[in-house]
Amino acid sequence: MSAVQSLPLPHLLRIYALDAYYEFLRVLRTPGAALPMLVFPAMFYLLFGVVFAGRNAQQAVYVLGSMAAFGVMSPGLFGFGIGVAVDRERGVLTLKRALPVPPAAYLLAKMAMALLFALLIFVILALLAVVLGGVRLAPLQWLGLLGAMLLGVLPFCAIGLLIGSRASAQAAPAIANLIYLPMSFLSGLWVPLSAMPHLLQRVAPLWPAWYLGELSLRAVGMARAPMWPPIAALLLFTAVFFALAVRRLRRSG
């Protein structure tokens, strides 16, 4: 047993908490990374859920669900993926392995950072929806939406980790965008799938964002699909991409 593993549980928890705290500050103090994650979902909600929706309360609620799904994709893909690519290229991962910290602290800190940003996005969207969109949801619906967003972060953290484990620091942002924007569109987060060609409707279940959108819309009462299939699919995507990323990191570092 290593010296780190033999530490008392309170000391281990403090190490994890500090690592997560400083990772969150690191991203928050990088405006080029933090602002798009927080501003884009809010901007799109104001456009589609307030300006275009007018007094259509159902549209405001629908856009809230879809923009919640769209918003929580970015902390994993960008905050996680690009961060890992930069750290790997700068040798930070090699340094972390030599430090007396738990091996999982690095990844858990980045995951905690993504979850915290998802929470911020939820608060921003909820305030805009209530104050400007006139949205009124039951407390359990708000909790359901928050739960969907926090769960939805996980598969995109795994995808981001896979991007960061394979791409260079220069290529990672482009790859993340090539995944983020087309997948959002093809999953019906910008335009309802019912308005898309039949072929795009049939392939939508291939994308994790589609399951996240279904879960978010169900939370706000805009979909009647069962809750468990999207949850199971998101967990499966998380496990598969995380396993691929960890395997790659173990090989290349």
C-alpha positions as CSV (number, residue, x, y, z in Angstrom):
1,M,0.0,0.0,0.0
2,S,1.3,3.5,-1.0
3,A,1.8,6.3,1.5
4,V,-1.1,8.1,-0.1
5,Q,-3.5,5.2,0.2
6,S,-2.6,4.8,3.8
7,L,-3.7,8.4,4.7
8,P,-6.7,8.8,6.9
9,L,-10.0,9.2,5.0
10,P,-10.4,12.9,6.0
11,H,-7.0,13.7,4.5
12,L,-7.8,11.9,1.3
13,L,-11.1,13.7,1.0
14,R,-9.3,17.0,1.5
15,I,-6.9,16.2,-1.3
16,Y,-9.7,15.4,-3.7
17,A,-11.6,18.5,-2.6
18,L,-8.6,20.8,-3.1
19,D,-7.8,19.3,-6.5
20,A,-11.4,19.9,-7.6
21,Y,-11.5,23.4,-6.2
22,Y,-8.3,24.5,-8.0
23,E,-9.4,22.8,-11.2
24,F,-12.6,24.8,-11.1
25,L,-10.7,28.0,-10.5
26,R,-8.3,27.2,-13.3
27,V,-11.1,27.0,-15.8
28,L,-13.1,29.9,-14.3
29,R,-10.0,32.2,-14.6
30,T,-9.7,31.3,-18.3
31,P,-12.3,33.5,-20.0
32,G,-11.8,31.8,-23.3
33,A,-13.0,28.5,-21.8
34,A,-15.4,29.6,-19.1
35,L,-17.4,32.3,-20.9
36,P,-18.6,30.2,-23.9
37,M,-19.8,27.5,-21.6
38,L,-21.9,29.9,-19.5
39,V,-22.9,32.4,-22.2
40,F,-23.9,30.3,-25.2
41,P,-26.8,28.3,-23.6
42,A,-28.1,31.5,-22.0
43,M,-27.9,33.4,-25.3
44,F,-29.7,30.7,-27.2
45,Y,-32.4,30.4,-24.6
46,L,-33.0,34.2,-24.8
47,L,-33.2,34.0,-28.5
48,F,-35.4,30.9,-28.9
49,G,-37.2,30.7,-25.5
50,V,-37.9,34.4,-25.0
51,V,-37.6,36.4,-28.2
52,F,-39.0,33.9,-30.7
53,A,-41.4,32.2,-28.2
54,G,-43.1,35.4,-27.3
55,R,-46.0,34.4,-25.0
56,N,-45.9,30.8,-26.0
57,A,-45.3,29.2,-22.6
58,Q,-44.9,25.7,-24.0
59,Q,-42.2,26.8,-26.4
60,A,-40.3,28.5,-23.5
61,V,-40.4,25.3,-21.5
62,Y,-39.4,23.2,-24.5
63,V,-36.4,25.4,-25.2
64,L,-35.4,25.3,-21.6
65,G,-35.2,21.5,-21.7
66,S,-33.3,21.4,-25.0
67,M,-30.9,24.2,-24.0
68,A,-30.2,22.6,-20.7
69,A,-29.0,19.5,-22.6
70,F,-27.0,21.6,-25.1
71,G,-25.4,23.6,-22.3
72,V,-24.1,20.7,-20.2
73,M,-22.3,19.1,-23.2
74,S,-19.6,21.8,-23.3
75,P,-18.0,21.5,-19.8
76,G,-17.1,17.9,-20.6
77,L,-16.1,18.3,-24.2
78,F,-14.1,21.5,-23.7
79,G,-13.3,21.9,-20.0
80,F,-12.4,18.2,-19.8
81,G,-11.1,17.4,-23.3
82,I,-9.0,20.4,-24.1
83,G,-7.7,20.5,-20.5
84,V,-6.4,16.9,-20.7
85,A,-4.9,17.5,-24.1
86,V,-3.0,20.6,-22.9
87,D,-1.9,18.9,-19.7
88,R,-0.7,15.8,-21.6
89,E,1.3,17.9,-24.0
90,R,2.9,20.0,-21.3
91,G,3.9,16.9,-19.2
92,V,1.5,17.6,-16.4
93,L,0.1,14.1,-16.4
94,T,3.6,12.7,-16.0
95,L,4.2,15.1,-13.2
96,K,0.9,14.1,-11.5
97,R,2.0,10.5,-11.5
98,A,5.2,11.4,-9.5
99,L,3.3,13.5,-6.9
100,P,2.1,12.0,-3.6
101,V,-1.6,12.3,-4.6
102,P,-4.2,9.6,-5.3
103,P,-4.1,8.5,-8.9
104,A,-7.8,9.2,-9.5
105,A,-7.6,12.7,-8.1
106,Y,-6.8,14.4,-11.4
107,L,-9.7,12.9,-13.3
108,L,-12.2,13.3,-10.4
109,A,-11.1,17.0,-10.1
110,K,-11.9,17.6,-13.8
111,M,-15.2,15.7,-13.4
112,A,-16.1,17.8,-10.4
113,M,-15.3,21.0,-12.4
114,A,-17.6,19.9,-15.2
115,L,-20.4,19.2,-12.7
116,L,-20.0,22.6,-11.0
117,F,-20.2,24.3,-14.4
118,A,-23.3,22.3,-15.2
119,L,-24.8,23.5,-11.9
120,L,-24.0,27.1,-12.9
121,I,-25.6,26.6,-16.3
122,F,-28.7,25.2,-14.6
123,V,-29.0,28.2,-12.3
124,I,-28.5,30.7,-15.2
125,L,-31.1,29.0,-17.4
126,A,-33.5,28.6,-14.5
127,L,-33.3,32.3,-13.7
128,L,-33.8,33.4,-17.3
129,A,-36.7,30.9,-17.8
130,V,-38.5,32.1,-14.7
131,V,-37.8,35.9,-14.9
132,L,-38.0,36.4,-18.7
133,G,-39.6,33.3,-20.1
134,G,-42.4,33.0,-17.6
135,V,-41.7,29.3,-17.0
136,R,-43.4,27.8,-14.0
137,L,-42.3,24.2,-13.1
138,A,-43.1,22.1,-10.1
139,P,-40.2,21.6,-7.6
140,L,-39.8,18.0,-8.6
141,Q,-39.5,19.1,-12.3
142,W,-36.7,21.5,-11.4
143,L,-35.0,18.7,-9.5
144,G,-35.5,16.3,-12.4
145,L,-34.0,18.8,-14.8
146,L,-31.0,19.4,-12.6
147,G,-30.5,15.6,-12.2
148,A,-30.7,15.1,-16.0
149,M,-28.1,17.8,-16.5
150,L,-25.7,16.4,-13.9
151,L,-26.0,12.9,-15.3
152,G,-25.7,14.3,-18.8
153,V,-22.3,15.7,-18.0
154,L,-20.7,12.3,-17.5
155,P,-20.8,10.9,-21.1
156,F,-19.4,14.1,-22.5
157,C,-16.6,14.1,-19.8
158,A,-15.8,10.6,-21.1
159,I,-15.8,11.8,-24.7
160,G,-13.7,14.8,-23.8
161,L,-11.2,12.6,-22.0
162,L,-10.9,10.4,-25.1
163,I,-10.3,13.5,-27.2
164,G,-7.7,14.8,-24.7
165,S,-6.0,11.4,-24.7
166,R,-5.5,11.3,-28.4
167,A,-5.4,14.9,-29.8
168,S,-2.8,17.6,-29.5
169,A,-3.5,20.8,-27.6
170,Q,-4.0,22.6,-30.9
171,A,-6.3,20.0,-32.5
172,A,-8.5,19.3,-29.4
173,P,-10.7,22.5,-29.7
174,A,-11.4,21.8,-33.3
175,I,-12.3,18.2,-32.7
176,A,-14.5,19.1,-29.8
177,N,-16.4,21.7,-31.9
178,L,-16.8,19.1,-34.7
179,I,-18.5,16.9,-32.2
180,Y,-20.4,19.5,-30.2
181,L,-22.2,21.5,-32.8
182,P,-23.2,18.8,-35.4
183,M,-24.3,16.4,-32.6
184,S,-26.4,19.1,-31.0
185,F,-28.2,19.8,-34.3
186,L,-28.6,16.1,-35.3
187,S,-30.0,15.3,-31.8
188,G,-32.8,17.9,-32.2
189,L,-31.5,20.3,-29.6
190,W,-31.8,23.3,-31.9
191,V,-34.6,22.2,-34.2
192,P,-37.2,19.5,-33.2
193,L,-36.6,16.2,-34.9
194,S,-40.1,16.2,-36.1
195,A,-39.1,19.1,-38.5
196,M,-36.1,17.2,-39.8
197,P,-35.8,14.7,-42.7
198,H,-36.9,11.2,-41.8
199,L,-33.3,9.8,-42.2
200,L,-32.0,12.2,-39.5
201,Q,-34.8,11.2,-37.2
202,R,-33.8,7.5,-37.6
203,V,-30.1,8.1,-36.8
204,A,-30.7,10.4,-33.9
205,P,-30.5,7.6,-31.3
206,L,-26.9,7.1,-32.3
207,W,-25.9,10.2,-30.4
208,P,-25.6,10.6,-26.6
209,A,-27.0,14.1,-26.9
210,W,-30.3,12.7,-28.2
211,Y,-30.8,10.7,-25.0
212,L,-29.8,13.7,-22.9
213,G,-32.3,15.8,-24.7
214,E,-35.0,13.2,-24.2
215,L,-34.2,13.0,-20.5
216,S,-34.2,16.8,-20.1
217,L,-37.5,17.2,-22.0
218,R,-39.1,14.5,-19.9
219,A,-38.0,16.3,-16.8
220,V,-39.8,19.5,-17.8
221,G,-42.9,17.6,-19.0
222,M,-42.4,18.0,-22.7
223,A,-41.8,14.3,-23.5
224,R,-43.6,11.1,-22.3
225,A,-40.9,8.6,-23.1
226,P,-39.8,6.3,-20.2
227,M,-37.0,7.7,-18.0
228,W,-34.8,4.6,-17.7
229,P,-33.8,3.9,-21.3
230,P,-32.1,7.4,-21.7
231,I,-30.4,7.0,-18.3
232,A,-29.1,3.5,-19.2
233,A,-27.9,4.8,-22.6
234,L,-26.0,7.7,-21.1
235,L,-24.3,5.5,-18.5
236,L,-23.4,3.0,-21.3
237,F,-21.8,5.8,-23.4
238,T,-20.0,7.0,-20.3
239,A,-18.5,3.5,-19.5
240,V,-17.5,2.8,-23.1
241,F,-15.8,6.2,-23.8
242,F,-14.2,6.3,-20.4
243,A,-12.7,2.8,-20.9
244,L,-11.3,3.7,-24.3
245,A,-9.8,6.9,-22.9
246,V,-8.2,5.3,-19.9
247,R,-6.7,2.6,-22.1
248,R,-5.2,5.2,-24.4
249,L,-3.8,7.2,-21.5
250,R,-2.2,4.1,-20.0
251,R,-0.5,3.4,-23.3
252,S,0.7,6.9,-24.2
253,G,0.4,9.0,-21.1
